[in-house]
């Protein structure tokens, strides 16, 4: 029996994760702009999303 291992391209995974993070930060910025969250909440959540 032939064992075929599925290979994932790490570069594409990083790209997808970066795109997802950018979309989340943009959504947070919209919430900040309309006054739904404070600047402090925005900064804290942004750091969480970006892993800082």
PEWOMO-V49415 format. One record per run of one state. SS is the DSSP state (H for helix, E for strand, - for the rest). FROM is the first residue (numbers start at 1). LEN is the number of residues. If there is no record, write none. Layout:
ss->(SS/SS)
from->(FROM/FROM)
len->(LEN/LEN)
This chain:
ss->(-/H/-/H/-)
from->(1/10/34/39/51)
len->(9/24/5/12/2)
